[in-house]
Amino acid sequence: MSRQVTILTAFFLGVLILGSIGSFLLYVPAISWISVTVVLAGMVLMFLLGVQAGARRIRITKRGIHIPAEWVAMKRRIGSQIGHARPL
């Protein structure tokens, strides 16, 4: 009886160790792929946030904080075509 319990315990411990090693080898690559995906997604989102912030800053400059020379010339051309150009 004692020998059978020892054999069964050894068998279940062997299965447990193999299962633990197998699950570890399946789990670790998943963590690396997930972490790479999360980092790349974060970089893409930060780039898009920068594009959005840059576009917003351009809109603010159109409101009059700082108007580039090209825009002044374009506004004068459009204003003279409409008929009511005013100096900036």
Secondary structure, 3 states (H helix, E strand, C coil): CHHHHHHHHHHHHHHHHHHHHHHHHHHHHHHHHHHHHHHHHHHHHHHHHHHHHHHHHHHHHHCCCCCCHHHHHHHHHHHHHHCCCCCC
